[in-house]
């Protein structure tokens, strides 16, 4: 039962950044602050989207952020503070299955230490 609870609480958060510098700053901040166990910076992708009535094209750097549901609000806040876009994509997908040891590690890395 504990592993089922663990799986329900784990999220994959996705955001796209305008360049590698911004992506690195966000990734490093999330991991250093214990908000994410791991962030993967992917190679640039070509995005096509509608913005303010026009179809736009941009090269963007995706981040795959592994965190927990308990930390999601803080992850979102940190991304919004560091991201230069007016309306950055920030979406979370629940992880419904995975290697139990990895999911346990992910949860341990994002659990704040208990106050003494």
Backbone as XML, in Angstrom:
<?xml version="1.0"?>
<chain id="A" units="angstrom">
  <residue number="1" name="UNK">
    <atom name="N" x="0.819" y="-1.203" z="0.000"/>
    <atom name="CA" x="0.000" y="0.000" z="0.000"/>
    <atom name="C" x="0.859" y="1.261" z="0.000"/>
  </residue>
  <residue number="2" name="UNK">
    <atom name="N" x="1.996" y="1.231" z="0.699"/>
    <atom name="CA" x="2.860" y="2.413" z="0.742"/>
    <atom name="C" x="3.372" y="2.771" z="-0.640"/>
  </residue>
  <residue number="3" name="UNK">
    <atom name="N" x="3.728" y="1.763" z="-1.453"/>
    <atom name="CA" x="4.231" y="2.065" z="-2.792"/>
    <atom name="C" x="3.130" y="2.663" z="-3.662"/>
  </residue>
  <residue number="4" name="UNK">
    <atom name="N" x="1.881" y="2.261" z="-3.455"/>
    <atom name="CA" x="0.783" y="2.841" z="-4.221"/>
    <atom name="C" x="0.633" y="4.319" z="-3.872"/>
  </residue>
  <residue number="5" name="UNK">
    <atom name="N" x="0.726" y="4.657" z="-2.601"/>
    <atom name="CA" x="0.652" y="6.051" z="-2.170"/>
    <atom name="C" x="1.793" y="6.840" z="-2.787"/>
  </residue>
  <residue number="6" name="UNK">
    <atom name="N" x="2.980" y="6.258" z="-2.804"/>
    <atom name="CA" x="4.159" y="6.896" z="-3.369"/>
    <atom name="C" x="3.941" y="7.222" z="-4.842"/>
  </residue>
  <residue number="7" name="UNK">
    <atom name="N" x="3.418" y="6.287" z="-5.597"/>
    <atom name="CA" x="3.205" y="6.489" z="-7.025"/>
    <atom name="C" x="2.207" y="7.616" z="-7.274"/>
  </residue>
  <residue number="8" name="UNK">
    <atom name="N" x="1.152" y="7.673" z="-6.504"/>
    <atom name="CA" x="0.130" y="8.705" z="-6.681"/>
    <atom name="C" x="0.716" y="10.095" z="-6.464"/>
  </residue>
  <residue number="9" name="UNK">
    <atom name="N" x="1.685" y="10.240" z="-5.590"/>
    <atom name="CA" x="2.215" y="11.549" z="-5.231"/>
    <atom name="C" x="3.304" y="12.061" z="-6.159"/>
  </residue>
  <residue number="10" name="UNK">
    <atom name="N" x="3.789" y="11.249" z="-7.072"/>
    <atom name="CA" x="4.917" y="11.643" z="-7.907"/>
    <atom name="C" x="4.416" y="12.272" z="-9.208"/>
  </residue>
  <residue number="11" name="UNK">
    <atom name="N" x="5.048" y="13.396" z="-9.596"/>
    <atom name="CA" x="4.648" y="14.128" z="-10.794"/>
    <atom name="C" x="5.822" y="14.342" z="-11.734"/>
  </residue>
  <residue number="12" name="UNK">
    <atom name="N" x="5.508" y="14.448" z="-13.004"/>
    <atom name="CA" x="6.444" y="14.914" z="-14.015"/>
    <atom name="C" x="5.921" y="16.274" z="-14.461"/>
  </residue>
  <residue number="13" name="UNK">
    <atom name="N" x="6.689" y="17.318" z="-14.186"/>
    <atom name="CA" x="6.302" y="18.679" z="-14.555"/>
    <atom name="C" x="7.084" y="19.060" z="-15.805"/>
  </residue>
  <residue number="14" name="UNK">
    <atom name="N" x="6.392" y="19.667" z="-16.758"/>
    <atom name="CA" x="7.020" y="20.071" z="-18.013"/>
    <atom name="C" x="6.934" y="21.583" z="-18.176"/>
  </residue>
  <residue number="15" name="UNK">
    <atom name="N" x="8.025" y="22.165" z="-18.637"/>
    <atom name="CA" x="8.030" y="23.575" z="-19.015"/>
    <atom name="C" x="9.015" y="23.748" z="-20.156"/>
  </residue>
  <residue number="16" name="UNK">
    <atom name="N" x="8.781" y="24.746" z="-20.988"/>
    <atom name="CA" x="9.692" y="25.077" z="-22.081"/>
    <atom name="C" x="10.342" y="26.418" z="-21.794"/>
  </residue>
  <residue number="17" name="UNK">
    <atom name="N" x="11.637" y="26.510" z="-22.061"/>
    <atom name="CA" x="12.409" y="27.727" z="-21.808"/>
    <atom name="C" x="12.900" y="28.310" z="-23.130"/>
  </residue>
  <residue number="18" name="UNK">
    <atom name="N" x="13.147" y="29.636" z="-23.163"/>
    <atom name="CA" x="13.577" y="30.253" z="-24.412"/>
    <atom name="C" x="15.004" y="29.907" z="-24.825"/>
  </residue>
  <residue number="19" name="UNK">
    <atom name="N" x="15.838" y="29.488" z="-23.863"/>
    <atom name="CA" x="17.226" y="29.144" z="-24.196"/>
    <atom name="C" x="17.823" y="28.270" z="-23.095"/>
  </residue>
  <residue number="20" name="UNK">
    <atom name="N" x="19.031" y="27.776" z="-23.352"/>
    <atom name="CA" x="19.690" y="26.865" z="-22.409"/>
    <atom name="C" x="20.061" y="27.554" z="-21.099"/>
  </residue>
  <residue number="21" name="UNK">
    <atom name="N" x="20.401" y="28.835" z="-21.151"/>
    <atom name="CA" x="20.751" y="29.562" z="-19.931"/>
    <atom name="C" x="19.596" y="29.617" z="-18.951"/>
  </residue>
  <residue number="22" name="UNK">
    <atom name="N" x="18.425" y="29.982" z="-19.444"/>
    <atom name="CA" x="17.229" y="30.026" z="-18.595"/>
    <atom name="C" x="16.905" y="28.623" z="-18.097"/>
  </residue>
  <residue number="23" name="UNK">
    <atom name="N" x="16.980" y="27.644" z="-18.979"/>
    <atom name="CA" x="16.686" y="26.259" z="-18.595"/>
    <atom name="C" x="17.622" y="25.799" z="-17.481"/>
  </residue>
  <residue number="24" name="UNK">
    <atom name="N" x="18.914" y="26.092" z="-17.616"/>
    <atom name="CA" x="19.880" y="25.694" z="-16.587"/>
    <atom name="C" x="19.609" y="26.391" z="-15.257"/>
  </residue>
  <residue number="25" name="UNK">
    <atom name="N" x="19.266" y="27.683" z="-15.292"/>
    <atom name="CA" x="18.986" y="28.415" z="-14.042"/>
    <atom name="C" x="17.785" y="27.818" z="-13.318"/>
  </residue>
  <residue number="26" name="UNK">
    <atom name="N" x="16.735" y="27.530" z="-14.062"/>
    <atom name="CA" x="15.535" y="26.956" z="-13.451"/>
    <atom name="C" x="15.833" y="25.560" z="-12.908"/>
  </residue>
  <residue number="27" name="UNK">
    <atom name="N" x="16.489" y="24.726" z="-13.703"/>
    <atom name="CA" x="16.795" y="23.355" z="-13.277"/>
    <atom name="C" x="17.643" y="23.353" z="-12.015"/>
  </residue>
  <residue number="28" name="UNK">
    <atom name="N" x="18.691" y="24.152" z="-12.002"/>
    <atom name="CA" x="19.588" y="24.199" z="-10.847"/>
    <atom name="C" x="18.862" y="24.697" z="-9.601"/>
  </residue>
  <residue number="29" name="UNK">
    <atom name="N" x="18.058" y="25.739" z="-9.742"/>
    <atom name="CA" x="17.323" y="26.277" z="-8.595"/>
    <atom name="C" x="16.375" y="25.232" z="-8.014"/>
  </residue>
  <residue number="30" name="UNK">
    <atom name="N" x="15.657" y="24.517" z="-8.867"/>
    <atom name="CA" x="14.700" y="23.522" z="-8.378"/>
    <atom name="C" x="15.390" y="22.393" z="-7.625"/>
  </residue>
  <residue number="31" name="UNK">
    <atom name="N" x="16.517" y="21.925" z="-8.143"/>
    <atom name="CA" x="17.235" y="20.829" z="-7.480"/>
    <atom name="C" x="17.919" y="21.331" z="-6.212"/>
  </residue>
  <residue number="32" name="UNK">
    <atom name="N" x="18.578" y="22.491" z="-6.281"/>
    <atom name="CA" x="19.264" y="23.021" z="-5.091"/>
    <atom name="C" x="18.300" y="23.302" z="-3.951"/>
  </residue>
  <residue number="33" name="UNK">
    <atom name="N" x="17.084" y="23.748" z="-4.263"/>
    <atom name="CA" x="16.090" y="24.052" z="-3.233"/>
    <atom name="C" x="15.329" y="22.811" z="-2.758"/>
  </residue>
  <residue number="34" name="UNK">
    <atom name="N" x="15.630" y="21.657" z="-3.324"/>
    <atom name="CA" x="14.954" y="20.427" z="-2.927"/>
    <atom name="C" x="13.530" y="20.324" z="-3.433"/>
  </residue>
  <residue number="35" name="UNK">
    <atom name="N" x="13.201" y="21.128" z="-4.446"/>
    <atom name="CA" x="11.851" y="21.091" z="-5.003"/>
    <atom name="C" x="11.705" y="20.012" z="-6.062"/>
  </residue>
  <residue number="36" name="UNK">
    <atom name="N" x="12.817" y="19.609" z="-6.658"/>
    <atom name="CA" x="12.834" y="18.540" z="-7.654"/>
    <atom name="C" x="13.993" y="17.613" z="-7.341"/>
  </residue>
  <residue number="37" name="UNK">
    <atom name="N" x="13.778" y="16.325" z="-7.541"/>
    <atom name="CA" x="14.858" y="15.353" z="-7.340"/>
    <atom name="C" x="15.800" y="15.369" z="-8.531"/>
  </residue>
  <residue number="38" name="UNK">
    <atom name="N" x="15.247" y="15.607" z="-9.706"/>
    <atom name="CA" x="16.023" y="15.560" z="-10.945"/>
    <atom name="C" x="15.306" y="16.404" z="-11.986"/>
  </residue>
  <residue number="39" name="UNK">
    <atom name="N" x="16.087" y="17.102" z="-12.803"/>
    <atom name="CA" x="15.534" y="17.840" z="-13.937"/>
    <atom name="C" x="16.349" y="17.468" z="-15.167"/>
  </residue>
  <residue number="40" name="UNK">
    <atom name="N" x="15.670" y="17.022" z="-16.205"/>
    <atom name="CA" x="16.334" y="16.733" z="-17.476"/>
    <atom name="C" x="16.133" y="17.912" z="-18.411"/>
  </residue>
  <residue number="41" name="UNK">
    <atom name="N" x="17.247" y="18.445" z="-18.924"/>
    <atom name="CA" x="17.179" y="19.488" z="-19.947"/>
    <atom name="C" x="17.299" y="18.789" z="-21.292"/>
  </residue>
  <residue number="42" name="UNK">
    <atom name="N" x="16.276" y="18.916" z="-22.090"/>
    <atom name="CA" x="16.240" y="18.244" z="-23.391"/>
    <atom name="C" x="16.844" y="19.138" z="-24.467"/>
  </residue>
  <residue number="43" name="UNK">
    <atom name="N" x="17.204" y="18.549" z="-25.604"/>
    <atom name="CA" x="17.672" y="19.362" z="-26.725"/>
    <atom name="C" x="16.562" y="20.315" z="-27.179"/>
  </residue>
  <residue number="44" name="UNK">
    <atom name="N" x="16.923" y="21.416" z="-27.796"/>
    <atom name="CA" x="15.899" y="22.360" z="-28.260"/>
    <atom name="C" x="14.876" y="21.694" z="-29.185"/>
  </residue>
  <residue number="45" name="UNK">
    <atom name="N" x="13.648" y="22.172" z="-29.071"/>
    <atom name="CA" x="12.548" y="21.719" z="-29.921"/>
    <atom name="C" x="11.987" y="22.926" z="-30.668"/>
  </residue>
  <residue number="46" name="UNK">
    <atom name="N" x="11.276" y="22.663" z="-31.729"/>
    <atom name="CA" x="10.633" y="23.729" z="-32.496"/>
    <atom name="C" x="9.166" y="23.768" z="-32.088"/>
  </residue>
  <residue number="47" name="UNK">
    <atom name="N" x="8.738" y="24.873" z="-31.501"/>
    <atom name="CA" x="7.352" y="25.008" z="-31.039"/>
    <atom name="C" x="6.562" y="25.904" z="-31.989"/>
  </residue>
  <residue number="48" name="UNK">
    <atom name="N" x="5.328" y="25.527" z="-32.229"/>
    <atom name="CA" x="4.389" y="26.337" z="-33.006"/>
    <atom name="C" x="3.156" y="26.507" z="-32.129"/>
  </residue>
  <residue number="49" name="UNK">
    <atom name="N" x="2.750" y="27.757" z="-31.909"/>
    <atom name="CA" x="1.653" y="28.022" z="-30.984"/>
    <atom name="C" x="0.963" y="29.331" z="-31.368"/>
  </residue>
  <residue number="50" name="UNK">
    <atom name="N" x="-0.250" y="29.492" z="-30.863"/>
    <atom name="CA" x="-0.985" y="30.735" z="-31.079"/>
    <atom name="C" x="-0.744" y="31.644" z="-29.873"/>
  </residue>
  <residue number="51" name="UNK">
    <atom name="N" x="-0.361" y="32.896" z="-30.135"/>
    <atom name="CA" x="-0.122" y="33.856" z="-29.060"/>
    <atom name="C" x="-0.633" y="35.213" z="-29.505"/>
  </residue>
  <residue number="52" name="UNK">
    <atom name="N" x="-1.566" y="35.763" z="-28.764"/>
    <atom name="CA" x="-2.144" y="37.079" z="-29.011"/>
    <atom name="C" x="-2.641" y="37.219" z="-30.452"/>
  </residue>
  <residue number="53" name="UNK">
    <atom name="N" x="-3.346" y="36.193" z="-30.919"/>
    <atom name="CA" x="-3.981" y="36.230" z="-32.223"/>
    <atom name="C" x="-3.113" y="35.845" z="-33.403"/>
  </residue>
  <residue number="54" name="UNK">
    <atom name="N" x="-1.847" y="35.576" z="-33.177"/>
    <atom name="CA" x="-0.941" y="35.203" z="-34.269"/>
    <atom name="C" x="-0.348" y="33.822" z="-34.020"/>
  </residue>
  <residue number="55" name="UNK">
    <atom name="N" x="-0.039" y="33.136" z="-35.107"/>
    <atom name="CA" x="0.665" y="31.864" z="-34.993"/>
    <atom name="C" x="2.157" y="32.178" z="-34.915"/>
  </residue>
  <residue number="56" name="UNK">
    <atom name="N" x="2.789" y="31.698" z="-33.866"/>
    <atom name="CA" x="4.205" y="31.972" z="-33.602"/>
    <atom name="C" x="5.013" y="30.688" z="-33.725"/>
  </residue>
  <residue number="57" name="UNK">
    <atom name="N" x="6.299" y="30.857" z="-33.967"/>
    <atom name="CA" x="7.255" y="29.745" z="-34.006"/>
    <atom name="C" x="8.429" y="30.139" z="-33.126"/>
  </residue>
  <residue number="58" name="UNK">
    <atom name="N" x="8.957" y="29.159" z="-32.400"/>
    <atom name="CA" x="10.100" y="29.451" z="-31.532"/>
    <atom name="C" x="10.897" y="28.182" z="-31.281"/>
  </residue>
  <residue number="59" name="UNK">
    <atom name="N" x="12.179" y="28.367" z="-31.073"/>
    <atom name="CA" x="13.032" y="27.283" z="-30.594"/>
    <atom name="C" x="12.997" y="27.358" z="-29.077"/>
  </residue>
  <residue number="60" name="UNK">
    <atom name="N" x="12.688" y="26.252" z="-28.419"/>
    <atom name="CA" x="12.580" y="26.236" z="-26.963"/>
    <atom name="C" x="13.311" y="25.026" z="-26.400"/>
  </residue>
  <residue number="61" name="UNK">
    <atom name="N" x="13.689" y="25.138" z="-25.130"/>
    <atom name="CA" x="14.412" y="24.068" z="-24.438"/>
    <atom name="C" x="13.480" y="23.473" z="-23.384"/>
  </residue>
  <residue number="62" name="UNK">
    <atom name="N" x="13.012" y="22.238" z="-23.581"/>
    <atom name="CA" x="12.117" y="21.603" z="-22.615"/>
    <atom name="C" x="12.854" y="21.140" z="-21.355"/>
  </residue>
  <residue number="63" name="UNK">
    <atom name="N" x="12.170" y="21.254" z="-20.238"/>
    <atom name="CA" x="12.641" y="20.683" z="-18.975"/>
    <atom name="C" x="11.640" y="19.627" z="-18.528"/>
  </residue>
  <residue number="64" name="UNK">
    <atom name="N" x="12.159" y="18.475" z="-18.091"/>
    <atom name="CA" x="11.358" y="17.411" z="-17.492"/>
    <atom name="C" x="11.717" y="17.389" z="-16.013"/>
  </residue>
  <residue number="65" name="UNK">
    <atom name="N" x="10.787" y="17.780" z="-15.172"/>
    <atom name="CA" x="11.033" y="17.996" z="-13.750"/>
    <atom name="C" x="10.337" y="16.902" z="-12.950"/>
  </residue>
  <residue number="66" name="UNK">
    <atom name="N" x="11.119" y="16.147" z="-12.161"/>
    <atom name="CA" x="10.548" y="15.093" z="-11.326"/>
    <atom name="C" x="10.395" y="15.612" z="-9.902"/>
  </residue>
  <residue number="67" name="UNK">
    <atom name="N" x="9.158" y="15.595" z="-9.406"/>
    <atom name="CA" x="8.860" y="16.131" z="-8.084"/>
    <atom name="C" x="7.670" y="15.376" z="-7.495"/>
  </residue>
  <residue number="68" name="UNK">
    <atom name="N" x="7.148" y="15.892" z="-6.396"/>
    <atom name="CA" x="5.967" y="15.294" z="-5.767"/>
    <atom name="C" x="4.809" y="16.281" z="-5.792"/>
  </residue>
  <residue number="69" name="UNK">
    <atom name="N" x="3.624" y="15.738" z="-5.631"/>
    <atom name="CA" x="2.428" y="16.586" z="-5.587"/>
    <atom name="C" x="2.540" y="17.620" z="-4.458"/>
  </residue>
  <residue number="70" name="UNK">
    <atom name="N" x="3.111" y="17.218" z="-3.327"/>
    <atom name="CA" x="3.261" y="18.138" z="-2.197"/>
    <atom name="C" x="4.135" y="19.340" z="-2.532"/>
  </residue>
  <residue number="71" name="UNK">
    <atom name="N" x="5.063" y="19.194" z="-3.456"/>
    <atom name="CA" x="5.990" y="20.274" z="-3.810"/>
    <atom name="C" x="5.567" y="21.043" z="-5.058"/>
  </residue>
  <residue number="72" name="UNK">
    <atom name="N" x="4.469" y="20.617" z="-5.697"/>
    <atom name="CA" x="4.093" y="21.230" z="-6.974"/>
    <atom name="C" x="3.924" y="22.746" z="-6.879"/>
  </residue>
  <residue number="73" name="UNK">
    <atom name="N" x="3.198" y="23.230" z="-5.895"/>
    <atom name="CA" x="2.943" y="24.675" z="-5.800"/>
    <atom name="C" x="4.251" y="25.457" z="-5.700"/>
  </residue>
  <residue number="74" name="UNK">
    <atom name="N" x="5.221" y="24.926" z="-4.948"/>
    <atom name="CA" x="6.515" y="25.599" z="-4.825"/>
    <atom name="C" x="7.303" y="25.539" z="-6.130"/>
  </residue>
  <residue number="75" name="UNK">
    <atom name="N" x="7.206" y="24.419" z="-6.833"/>
    <atom name="CA" x="7.862" y="24.292" z="-8.142"/>
    <atom name="C" x="7.283" y="25.330" z="-9.099"/>
  </residue>
  <residue number="76" name="UNK">
    <atom name="N" x="5.973" y="25.410" z="-9.150"/>
    <atom name="CA" x="5.324" y="26.381" z="-10.038"/>
    <atom name="C" x="5.744" y="27.804" z="-9.693"/>
  </residue>
  <residue number="77" name="UNK">
    <atom name="N" x="5.746" y="28.132" z="-8.414"/>
    <atom name="CA" x="6.146" y="29.474" z="-7.972"/>
    <atom name="C" x="7.577" y="29.791" z="-8.400"/>
  </residue>
  <residue number="78" name="UNK">
    <atom name="N" x="8.487" y="28.835" z="-8.204"/>
    <atom name="CA" x="9.895" y="29.045" z="-8.567"/>
    <atom name="C" x="10.046" y="29.247" z="-10.075"/>
  </residue>
  <residue number="79" name="UNK">
    <atom name="N" x="9.345" y="28.446" z="-10.859"/>
    <atom name="CA" x="9.418" y="28.611" z="-12.320"/>
    <atom name="C" x="8.905" y="29.992" z="-12.715"/>
  </residue>
  <residue number="80" name="UNK">
    <atom name="N" x="7.774" y="30.398" z="-12.165"/>
    <atom name="CA" x="7.211" y="31.708" z="-12.500"/>
    <atom name="C" x="8.163" y="32.848" z="-12.134"/>
  </residue>
  <residue number="81" name="UNK">
    <atom name="N" x="8.894" y="32.707" z="-11.034"/>
    <atom name="CA" x="9.847" y="33.749" z="-10.627"/>
    <atom name="C" x="11.049" y="33.827" z="-11.558"/>
  </residue>
  <residue number="82" name="UNK">
    <atom name="N" x="11.487" y="32.690" z="-12.086"/>
    <atom name="CA" x="12.716" y="32.638" z="-12.882"/>
    <atom name="C" x="12.485" y="32.691" z="-14.391"/>
  </residue>
  <residue number="83" name="UNK">
    <atom name="N" x="11.267" y="32.460" z="-14.827"/>
    <atom name="CA" x="10.969" y="32.334" z="-16.258"/>
    <atom name="C" x="10.672" y="33.705" z="-16.870"/>
  </residue>
  <residue number="84" name="UNK">
    <atom name="N" x="11.248" y="34.015" z="-18.028"/>
    <atom name="CA" x="11.013" y="35.323" z="-18.636"/>
    <atom name="C" x="9.695" y="35.447" z="-19.410"/>
  </residue>
  <residue number="85" name="UNK">
    <atom name="N" x="9.032" y="34.337" z="-19.736"/>
    <atom name="CA" x="7.786" y="34.420" z="-20.503"/>
    <atom name="C" x="6.671" y="35.030" z="-19.653"/>
  </residue>
  <residue number="86" name="UNK">
    <atom name="N" x="5.758" y="35.757" z="-20.307"/>
    <atom name="CA" x="4.569" y="36.279" z="-19.628"/>
    <atom name="C" x="3.678" y="35.141" z="-19.136"/>
  </residue>
  <residue number="87" name="UNK">
    <atom name="N" x="3.595" y="34.086" z="-19.941"/>
    <atom name="CA" x="2.725" y="32.952" z="-19.622"/>
    <atom name="C" x="3.451" y="31.649" z="-19.954"/>
  </residue>
  <residue number="88" name="UNK">
    <atom name="N" x="4.370" y="31.225" z="-19.075"/>
    <atom name="CA" x="5.112" y="29.997" z="-19.380"/>
    <atom name="C" x="4.221" y="28.759" z="-19.273"/>
  </residue>
  <residue number="89" name="UNK">
    <atom name="N" x="4.524" y="27.803" z="-20.131"/>
    <atom name="CA" x="3.865" y="26.504" z="-20.026"/>
    <atom name="C" x="4.386" y="25.824" z="-18.763"/>
  </residue>
  <residue number="90" name="UNK">
    <atom name="N" x="3.485" y="25.473" z="-17.872"/>
    <atom name="CA" x="3.826" y="24.669" z="-16.693"/>
    <atom name="C" x="2.688" y="23.670" z="-16.544"/>
  </residue>
  <residue number="91" name="UNK">
    <atom name="N" x="2.973" y="22.417" z="-16.858"/>
    <atom name="CA" x="1.948" y="21.385" z="-16.732"/>
    <atom name="C" x="2.528" y="20.211" z="-15.954"/>
  </residue>
  <residue number="92" name="UNK">
    <atom name="N" x="1.662" y="19.522" z="-15.235"/>
    <atom name="CA" x="2.093" y="18.374" z="-14.432"/>
    <atom name="C" x="1.307" y="17.143" z="-14.854"/>
  </residue>
  <residue number="93" name="UNK">
    <atom name="N" x="2.036" y="16.045" z="-14.969"/>
    <atom name="CA" x="1.444" y="14.764" z="-15.339"/>
    <atom name="C" x="1.732" y="13.781" z="-14.208"/>
  </residue>
  <residue number="94" name="UNK">
    <atom name="N" x="0.707" y="13.123" z="-13.663"/>
    <atom name="CA" x="0.971" y="12.140" z="-12.612"/>
    <atom name="C" x="1.735" y="10.943" z="-13.168"/>
  </residue>
  <residue number="95" name="UNK">
    <atom name="N" x="2.695" y="10.476" z="-12.406"/>
    <atom name="CA" x="3.424" y="9.255" z="-12.755"/>
    <atom name="C" x="2.660" y="8.107" z="-12.108"/>
  </residue>
  <residue number="96" name="UNK">
    <atom name="N" x="2.110" y="7.231" z="-12.921"/>
    <atom name="CA" x="1.239" y="6.171" z="-12.408"/>
    <atom name="C" x="1.961" y="4.857" z="-12.167"/>
  </residue>
  <residue number="97" name="UNK">
    <atom name="N" x="3.191" y="4.736" z="-12.654"/>
    <atom name="CA" x="3.978" y="3.525" z="-12.423"/>
    <atom name="C" x="5.446" y="3.871" z="-12.604"/>
  </residue>
  <residue number="98" name="UNK">
    <atom name="N" x="6.299" y="3.080" z="-11.983"/>
    <atom name="CA" x="7.732" y="3.296" z="-12.112"/>
    <atom name="C" x="8.493" y="2.381" z="-11.174"/>
  </residue>
  <residue number="99" name="UNK">
    <atom name="N" x="9.792" y="2.369" z="-11.324"/>
    <atom name="CA" x="10.662" y="1.559" z="-10.470"/>
    <atom name="C" x="10.514" y="2.045" z="-9.026"/>
  </residue>
  <residue number="100" name="UNK">
    <atom name="N" x="10.123" y="1.161" z="-8.133"/>
    <atom name="CA" x="9.837" y="1.537" z="-6.741"/>
    <atom name="C" x="11.030" y="2.209" z="-6.078"/>
  </residue>
  <residue number="101" name="UNK">
    <atom name="N" x="12.236" y="1.705" z="-6.316"/>
    <atom name="CA" x="13.419" y="2.308" z="-5.712"/>
    <atom name="C" x="13.642" y="3.733" z="-6.188"/>
  </residue>
  <residue number="102" name="UNK">
    <atom name="N" x="13.449" y="3.972" z="-7.477"/>
    <atom name="CA" x="13.618" y="5.323" z="-8.023"/>
    <atom name="C" x="12.555" y="6.258" z="-7.456"/>
  </residue>
  <residue number="103" name="UNK">
    <atom name="N" x="11.311" y="5.805" z="-7.402"/>
    <atom name="CA" x="10.237" y="6.643" z="-6.877"/>
    <atom name="C" x="10.457" y="6.961" z="-5.402"/>
  </residue>
  <residue number="104" name="UNK">
    <atom name="N" x="10.982" y="6.000" z="-4.648"/>
    <atom name="CA" x="11.300" y="6.231" z="-3.241"/>
    <atom name="C" x="12.401" y="7.298" z="-3.135"/>
  </residue>
  <residue number="105" name="UNK">
    <atom name="N" x="13.463" y="7.157" z="-3.951"/>
    <atom name="CA" x="14.557" y="8.138" z="-3.961"/>
    <atom name="C" x="14.025" y="9.524" z="-4.312"/>
  </residue>
  <residue number="106" name="UNK">
    <atom name="N" x="13.176" y="9.601" z="-5.339"/>
    <atom name="CA" x="12.608" y="10.877" z="-5.762"/>
    <atom name="C" x="11.866" y="11.538" z="-4.608"/>
  </residue>
  <residue number="107" name="UNK">
    <atom name="N" x="11.068" y="10.756" z="-3.911"/>
    <atom name="CA" x="10.308" y="11.291" z="-2.780"/>
    <atom name="C" x="11.233" y="11.742" z="-1.655"/>
  </residue>
  <residue number="108" name="UNK">
    <atom name="N" x="12.260" y="10.956" z="-1.360"/>
    <atom name="CA" x="13.220" y="11.330" z="-0.308"/>
    <atom name="C" x="13.924" y="12.643" z="-0.641"/>
  </residue>
  <residue number="109" name="UNK">
    <atom name="N" x="14.274" y="12.841" z="-1.900"/>
    <atom name="CA" x="15.007" y="14.042" z="-2.300"/>
    <atom name="C" x="14.160" y="15.302" z="-2.229"/>
  </residue>
  <residue number="110" name="UNK">
    <atom name="N" x="12.854" y="15.153" z="-2.288"/>
    <atom name="CA" x="11.973" y="16.320" z="-2.308"/>
    <atom name="C" x="11.182" y="16.497" z="-1.013"/>
  </residue>
  <residue number="111" name="UNK">
    <atom name="N" x="11.475" y="15.670" z="-0.017"/>
    <atom name="CA" x="10.809" y="15.796" z="1.277"/>
    <atom name="C" x="11.624" y="16.728" z="2.158"/>
  </residue>
  <residue number="112" name="UNK">
    <atom name="N" x="11.020" y="17.818" z="2.634"/>
    <atom name="CA" x="11.773" y="18.740" z="3.488"/>
    <atom name="C" x="12.224" y="18.042" z="4.769"/>
  </residue>
  <residue number="113" name="UNK">
    <atom name="N" x="13.410" y="18.399" z="5.282"/>
    <atom name="CA" x="13.863" y="17.796" z="6.541"/>
    <atom name="C" x="12.931" y="18.193" z="7.686"/>
  </residue>
  <residue number="114" name="UNK">
    <atom name="N" x="12.777" y="17.283" z="8.629"/>
    <atom name="CA" x="11.944" y="17.570" z="9.799"/>
    <atom name="C" x="12.624" y="18.610" z="10.668"/>
  </residue>
  <residue number="115" name="UNK">
    <atom name="N" x="11.828" y="19.500" z="11.221"/>
    <atom name="CA" x="12.363" y="20.520" z="12.132"/>
    <atom name="C" x="12.708" y="19.857" z="13.460"/>
  </residue>
  <residue number="116" name="UNK">
    <atom name="N" x="13.850" y="20.208" z="14.019"/>
    <atom name="CA" x="14.293" y="19.615" z="15.292"/>
    <atom name="C" x="13.608" y="20.265" z="16.463"/>
  </residue>
</chain>
